[in-house]
Amino acid sequence: MYQALDSRYENMEYKRCGRSGVLLPKVSLGLWQNFGLEKPLEQQRNVLCRAFDLGVTHFDLANNYGNPARGLAEENFGRVLKSDLGGYRDELFISTKAGYDFWPGPYGNWGSRKYLIASLDQSLKRMGLEYVDLYYHHRPDPQTPLEETMGALTDIVRQGKALYVGISNYSADEAEKAIEILKNNGTPCLIHQPRYNMFERGIEEDLLPMLEEKGVGCIAYSPLAQGALTDRYLNGIPEGSRAARKGTTVAGRYLTEERLPQIRALNEIAENRGQSLAQMALAWDLRRSEVTSVLIGASSTEQLENNIDALKKLEFSEEELKAIDDILK
């Protein structure tokens, strides 16, 4: 039977999420990849338990996570909760989402009240939970009135199925409207989850300042550009890597002829800082005061430990930041 380390909270850093009472670890674990059939369940268990031993309390899921079957990540996470982590439920901060295509027909996608409530009920069954700590609307719905979507999130909190609610992939304007509706409903938006990394910086101009003004937290997903901001692709795309998988968008999105020289130049700066490129990329996201946490994915305990070691050096000199900006231009 798994027993968590007594030292689990000694080295992790925690940050208040917006103006809420919630503290999140600066590094959180996302189950978008590697928690379906990609890795044996025992390996998934080892990553999850090791993360908790290192002070990672926040585990991020969604109804459509899990390859090849949607929902498989929640099922596997539920198995590990039942066998190992369930005894520490009150020390865990578990989130899930709905908003993408999940089941056939008109009620299994987007942001209707029917979809969001039904999807959460299914997620709770898969994980064996009575509630989640945080429930997100995964993406904006251009057809459903925002009042309906945010009203469903409000009622989910009032029903006790989630303690907090959040949004993901919303633009600054969309997010501001959603935040205001939730505030008026009496269920403030806890956090926004946007894509943010060295190659995708659009949220710096409008979204991040708005979130700070509204007192809403921010957790960045894809901080490593789906693995591109690591040392794995410095010499091309190796067999068996994520970018080599059929159907992946990593190569086309990040590993272009323009990007690869930038990745190599960024790696040189990381080496001069005494960090891996992944560690520097995570620290770079966390340099922004608006960012509460970064979401990492880990396929092994070694990768997990390497990423969390980013917390050992979060500071950047002005010269380093300028050199990074020059490369990214």
N, C-alpha and C positions, 0 to 999 in steps of 0.2 A: 504494500500500500504506500502510495506517494505521501511524503511528508515534506512540506515546504521548508526551505532553509530559514533559520531564525534571523539571518543577516540580510534578508531579501530587500529591506527598505534602506539599507545603509548607504548605497552608492547611487541609486537612481535619483534623479532630480524631478521634482513635481512643480507644476505651474498652475495657478488659478485660471480657470476657464472663463474668460470674459469677466463679468462682475457677478458671477454665480458663486455658490459655495463649493463647487466641485474643483478638486485638484486632479489633474491628469499627468501621467508620466510624460516627460518630454519626448520619449520614444515609445510609441504604441505599436502593437502587432496587428497587421491586417491579414485576413485569410482569403484575399482575392485569388491568389495563386498558391499552389502547392498543398492545398488541403482538400482536394478531391481524390482522384485516383493517381495523381502524379507521383505521390510518395506513399510508402506503406504506412498504415495507421500508427504503428509503433514509432516510426520516425516523426510523424506529426505530433504524437503524444510527447516525445522527448523535447521537441521545439517549444510546445506550449508550456510544459512544466518548467523547462529551463528559463523561459521568459519570465514566468512568475517568480522563480528563484532570484532573478536579477532585478526584480522590482517593477516589472511591466504588469500593470493592473488592468490596462485597457485592451480589450480584444474586439476587433472590428470586423463585422460580417455583413452580408446582404443576402436576400432571398435567392439571388441568381449566382452566388459564388459556388464554385465546385465544378471541376472538369472530370468527366464529360457531362455529368448530370447536374442541372441546377438544383440547389438546395443541399448538395452533398457536403459542402463545407460546414453548414449548420448541423447536419447529421453527425459528421465526424467530431465536430466540436462538442456536441451533446454527449457523444460516447466518452470523450475524455473528461467532461464534467462529471459524468456518472461514475467513472472509474477512479478519478484522481482529484480533480480540481473542485468538485462540488462542495466539499467540506469547507472551502474557502469562499463560498459564493458572496458573502457580504464584503469581502476584500476585492472583489472583481468588479470591473465596470465594463459591461457587455453591451455592444451596440449592433443593430442590424438595420436594414433598409428595404424599401420597395419603391419601384418607379420604372423599372425596365420590364420588357416582355418576359412573362413567367409561365402562364398557362394559356391554352387556346381560348378563343372567343373574345367577346368585347369587354370582359371584366378582369382580364389578367395582365393589364399594362397601364402605364401612365399614372394618373393621380386622383382617380375618383375615390370617394369615400368607401364605396364597396370594395374596391381593390386593396386599398391601404389596410383596412381593418381585417379583411379576410386573409391577406398575406401575412400580417403579423400573427394571427391565430395559428397559421401553418408553421411559421418560424418558431413560435414558442413550443409547439409540439415536437418539431425536429430537434430542438435543443433540450427539451425536457425542462423548460423553465416556466415559472408563473408570470414573470415579467422580464423585460429588458431594462437596462439602465437608460438607454438612449435609442430612440427610433427616428430614422431619417426619411424624408422624402428624397429619393435618390437623384431625381432630375426634374426640372420644371416641365409642366404639361401645358402646351400652348392652347389646348381646347377646354380643359376643365377650369372653371372659375377658381382663382387662387383662394377665395374665401371657403370654398368647399374642401379643398385639399388641406388648408391650415385648420379648418374646423374639425376635420377628421383627426388630425394630430392632437388637437386639444381634447377631443373626446376620448382618445386613446389614453391620455394621461389621466383624465378623470375616471376612467374605467380601471385604472391601476395596472394596465398592461405595459406601461412605460413610465419611468420616472421623469425623463426629460425628452425633448424633441429637438430635431435639427434639420438642416437642409444641406443638399450637396449639388454641386455643378450649377448653381444659380449665378446669373450675372449680378453685378452690383445693384442695378435697378430692380431686378426681380427679387433679389435677396432683401433689399430695403423694404419693399412692399410686404413680403412674407413676414419679416421681423415685426413690422408694425401691426399686422393682423394678429399675430400670435400674442404680442404684448397686450393688445386690446381684449383678447380672449382670456387673459389671465394666465397664460402658459408661455412664458418667455422662451424665445429661441435660445437654446444653450450654445450652439456651435454651428459653424458652416464648414463643409469639407470640400475644398476646391483642389484641382490639380495645380501643383506648384513645384517647380524645380528650376535649375539654372537655365534650361532651354525654354521654359514657358513661364514668363514673368508678368503676364498681363494683369494679374490681380494686384500688383503693387501700386498701380496708378489710382484705382478707385475702390475696389472691393476691400482691401485690407484697411485703409483709413476709415471707411464706413463702418466696418465691423468693430473697430476700436472705439469709434464714437458711440456706437449703440451698445457697447458692453457685451458683445457676442464673441465667443472664442473662435479660433480657427485651427483646424487640423489638416495638414497638407498631405494629400495622397500623391503617389508617384514621385516622391522627392528624389529618387535615384533614376528617374526617367525610364522606368521599367527595366532597370539593370544597366542601362547605357552608361550611367555615371558611376561605373565601377571599373576595375582593371580587367574585366573579363573580355572586353572587345577591343583592347588596345591593338591587337594584331589581326583583327577580322572577327568573323562569326564562327566560333567553334561548334562542332557537332554536339548535339545534346543540350545546347544552351537554349534559353528561353526564346531568343531571337530566331533560332533555327526551327522552332516548332511550326507545324503547319497551321496557317490561319492567323498567326500572330501579327501585330502591327508594329512591333518594336523596331525591326530593321528599317522599314519605310519611314517611320516617324522620327527616329533618332539616329540611326547609323548610316547616314548619307555620306557622300564624299565630302561634303562641307563640314559635317559634324565630327567625323573621326579625327581630323587634325586638332580640332578644339578639345576633344576628349583627351588626347595625348598631352596637349599643352596644360590642361587643367590637372592632369595626373602629375606633371612635374611640380606644379605649385604645391599639391598635396604632399608629395615626397619631401619637399623642402620644409613643410610644416611638421613632418614626422607623422603624417596620417596616410591612410589609404584614401583613394579618390572617393569611395563611398562615405567614409567618415567625414571628409571635408564637405561633400555635397549635403549631408544631413546638417552639419553645423552651419552651413551657409543658409539653409532654410530657417534655422532657429535663430539666426542673427536678427531677424525681424521681431520686434517686440509684440506684434499682433499675433504671431504664430504660437499657439499653445503647445502643440505636439506635432511630430511627424510620424506618418504611418509607414512602417517598413514591412516587407514580406521576407520571410526567411525559409529556405529549403533545408537548412541544417542548423545545428546548435552553434557550429563554428561561425557561420555567416551571421547568425543572430548576435553572438558575442562581439564580433568585429564591428557590427553596426552600432551597438550600444556603447562601444568604446569611443564613439564620436563625442560623447559627453565629457571626455577627459580634456578636450581642447575645443571650446566653443568660440573663443575670441579670435577676431581677425584684426590685423593692422590695416591702416588706411592704404598702405602700399599693396597689400595682398588683395583687398577688395577692388582696387583700381586695376590691378593686373588681371583679375578674373573678369571684370567688366570689359576690358580691352579685348580679351579673348572671345568673349561672347558676342561682341559687336561684329 
